[in-house]
Amino acid sequence: MAKLSMSKHALTTAEQLAREELIAMVPYQSARRLFSNADAQEDKVWLNANEAPGKGQYQLSAININRYPDFQPDCLISAYSEYSGLAKDKILATRGADEGIELIIRSFCKAYQDTILICPPTYGMYAISAKNHGAAVIKVALNSADLTLDLDGLQQQVGKVKVVFLCSPGNPTGNLLPKAQILAAIELFKGSAMVVIDEAYIEFSPEYSCTKLLHDFDNVIVLRTLSKAFALAGLRCGFTLANNDVITLLSKIIAPYPIAAPVAEIASQVLTNDLAIMQTRVKQTKVLREQLSNWLTEQNWCCHVFTSDANFVLFRCTSAEDKARVFNLLLENNILIRDQSKQQQLENCLRISIGSEDELAQLKQLLTAL
Ligand SMILES: *Cc1c(COP(=O)(O)O)cnc(C)c1O
């Protein structure tokens, strides 16, 4: 029975019945929870969730929505197979890459027994999903000098973990991990742990994708999403790429109809017809990212701008006071960016998503007055 020493009120039935660790667990503070769409009385500039700017543009045809969708709609899997160059049996479509993370942990970690490994500063959902499931989390921090993998640190955990999460390009850091390091990590954990490479931002440097490693190793999983470069965060569509034995396992625990019919329709349209639009968006984003990075470098409240291979820029402010001034001035003017200063190694750091040219101009104009 759950003991809740900190609570003053009598336990509700749900509190008594719930898994003990869920009671105190803080849910993932997604950008949309911190500031919800419904909160926005006036138009806000949304630069806090690494989404693409602009307005959506996809129309639905009449779908037979009285029918269940296929478990893995073939139009969608075929389109992603074409896009990724992988066979259809190596692809599982999920409700965002976030669901892929959860499925991997639930598939490989026995609750209250097994452990995942993460390399902070990194994406928050790996640890949240692990804790949710009752899996432990071991942290091997990235090397602080250049945010690369600490391979010696990883080696010490071989045999102690079931799943290793690597993020490349990293969120919130922004940099790609060196391919040789990813390869070394996969070799290290061969036979003892699955190595997941989260490629949520890989469209910004597609030549660094690790999908080819699936042919040579049986412990590799790659995560992808349509939420970032494809500008479809609201659609909730991601892909887990792995050899078929892994896909078969994950298929056992995923919900029976994970991909809603309208989602499959829009996603396959985009993947089939609009790759050039995505690539143009990526090019524009990179131009704006370099402009913003250069501009930040010149500001006296900014002491470091991290290299980014993604659609956001992480930077460090000269002090906690400066960080608060920057964040609050933007907030007061309805521009939302993300505070990353609570992450290991990221004291006084803020992250700005690359919005539209106009949005970033507004941001610069406000901060120039600081
Ligand atoms: C945004 C993001 C995800 C989640 O993507 P969804 O497909 O929207 O669930 C996963 N990993 C990283 C590193 C991300 O930044």
The ligand as an ORCA input file, in Angstrom:
! r2SCAN-3c Opt
* xyz 0 1
  C      10.903     16.551    -29.924
  C      11.732     15.356    -29.553
  C      11.197     14.069    -29.456
  C       9.722     13.793    -29.494
  O       9.184     13.924    -30.707
  P       7.638     13.609    -30.954
  O       7.695     12.844    -32.224
  O       6.966     14.913    -31.082
  O       7.139     12.762    -29.821
  C      12.040     13.009    -29.203
  N      13.347     13.201    -29.018
  C      13.888     14.415    -29.081
  C      15.344     14.568    -28.882
  C      13.106     15.537    -29.331
  O      13.651     16.757    -29.331
*
